[in-house]
Amino acid sequence: MKLKGIIFGLYYQSSKMEVTAVVLYDSALAHYDVEIGRDGNCTAHLSQYKGNIENTPPQQINLRKEGRHWIGDTNVSSLSDDLGYAIEIKAKPLIEERKRYGEHPAE
């Protein structure tokens, strides 16, 4: 099984930052809505998957970055890395801009 992360969207909802990440899982796209917490921990919720229903990705994954890699509570480590990298690439510019103006990155 080969997984690759792809990013499609970003949006804010009240005091939390959320991104939408789409990754390839078992040759089908898995759409995750990812909530980025103040502590840097992320919670990804599967919102759509059109692949084989017998091999669906996890419904929810809790993620955190350790060193250069992302660790998640799933046994598919490449899925955690792909989601984590998608979050990093999309959210980093916004987080940096918020820090520049003295705001908390997740607010």
Backbone torsions as a table, in degrees:
resi	resn	phi	psi	omega
1	MET	NA	124.2	-179.7
2	LYS	-109.3	130.0	-177.9
3	LEU	-119.1	138.8	175.4
4	LYS	-139.4	137.3	-178.2
5	GLY	-88.1	141.0	178.1
6	ILE	-137.6	140.1	-178.4
7	ILE	-109.1	139.0	179.0
8	PHE	-125.1	-27.1	-174.6
9	GLY	-157.3	169.6	179.2
10	LEU	-152.1	137.4	175.8
11	TYR	-155.4	158.1	178.3
12	TYR	-106.9	147.6	174.9
13	GLN	-141.0	112.9	-175.2
14	SER	48.4	-123.1	-173.5
15	SER	-94.8	8.6	179.9
16	LYS	-118.9	152.9	178.0
17	MET	-99.7	137.5	177.8
18	GLU	-130.9	144.1	173.8
19	VAL	-127.3	156.2	173.5
20	THR	-108.3	124.4	179.7
21	ALA	-121.1	139.6	178.1
22	VAL	-122.5	124.5	-179.3
23	VAL	-124.5	154.6	176.3
24	LEU	-85.3	123.7	-179.4
25	TYR	-132.4	118.5	179.7
26	ASP	51.4	47.2	177.3
27	SER	66.9	17.3	176.6
28	ALA	-137.7	156.0	-179.3
29	LEU	-80.7	133.1	175.1
30	ALA	-114.9	120.8	-178.7
31	HIS	-96.7	126.9	178.9
32	TYR	-122.6	134.4	168.1
33	ASP	-93.8	122.5	-172.7
34	VAL	-115.9	124.4	177.5
35	GLU	-99.2	124.9	-178.5
36	ILE	-99.0	117.0	-178.6
37	GLY	-80.9	163.9	179.3
38	ARG	-60.3	-30.4	-177.1
39	ASP	-86.4	2.6	-179.5
40	GLY	91.1	-9.9	175.6
41	ASN	-76.5	147.0	-177.3
42	CYS	-125.8	147.9	175.0
43	THR	-123.2	120.5	-179.0
44	ALA	-106.6	129.4	179.2
45	HIS	-115.6	125.7	178.3
46	LEU	-66.2	123.5	180.0
47	SER	-107.1	-24.1	-179.9
48	GLN	-159.8	139.1	174.5
49	TYR	-151.3	124.7	-177.0
50	LYS	-112.4	23.0	178.9
51	GLY	-93.3	-160.9	-179.5
52	ASN	-63.1	120.0	-176.5
53	ILE	-68.6	-16.6	177.5
54	GLU	-78.9	-13.3	-179.4
55	ASN	-133.4	52.7	-179.1
56	THR	-75.7	150.9	175.7
57	PRO	-71.3	166.8	180.0
58	PRO	-58.0	142.3	178.7
59	GLN	-67.7	-34.4	179.8
60	GLN	-142.2	139.3	177.3
61	ILE	-134.1	128.7	173.1
62	ASN	-94.7	127.6	-174.0
63	LEU	-122.9	149.4	170.9
64	ARG	-152.0	152.8	-179.0
65	LYS	-93.5	132.0	175.3
66	GLU	-127.9	108.7	-176.2
67	GLY	67.3	-125.5	179.9
68	ARG	-94.7	-5.8	-175.2
69	HIS	-112.6	159.0	175.9
70	TRP	-102.7	134.6	-179.4
71	ILE	-111.9	134.4	178.8
72	GLY	-133.6	164.5	179.8
73	ASP	-88.0	51.4	176.1
74	THR	-135.3	154.7	-179.9
75	ASN	-84.4	1.5	177.0
76	VAL	-104.1	89.0	-173.9
77	SER	-64.1	-31.8	179.5
78	SER	-67.3	-28.8	175.6
79	LEU	-66.6	-42.8	177.3
80	SER	-61.3	-45.9	178.9
81	ASP	-62.0	-45.6	-179.0
82	ASP	-62.3	-45.7	177.7
83	LEU	-63.6	-43.7	-179.7
84	GLY	-61.5	-44.9	179.3
85	TYR	-65.1	-37.9	177.5
86	ALA	-62.5	-41.0	178.2
87	ILE	-63.3	-47.9	-178.1
88	GLU	-58.6	-48.7	-176.1
89	ILE	-64.0	-43.1	-175.5
90	LYS	-78.8	-40.4	-172.7
91	ALA	-87.9	-23.9	-174.7
92	LYS	-56.1	-47.2	179.4
93	PRO	-59.5	-37.3	179.4
94	LEU	-71.3	-39.3	178.7
95	ILE	-63.9	-44.5	179.8
96	GLU	-62.6	-40.3	179.5
97	GLU	-65.1	-39.7	179.1
98	ARG	-65.9	-40.2	178.4
99	LYS	-63.0	-38.0	-179.3
100	ARG	-60.2	-33.6	-179.1
101	TYR	-97.0	10.5	175.7
102	GLY	78.6	12.5	178.8
103	GLU	-90.6	157.7	174.6
104	HIS	-72.3	133.9	-175.1
105	PRO	-57.1	-30.1	-175.6
106	ALA	-98.0	8.1	179.5
107	GLU	-100.8	NA	NA
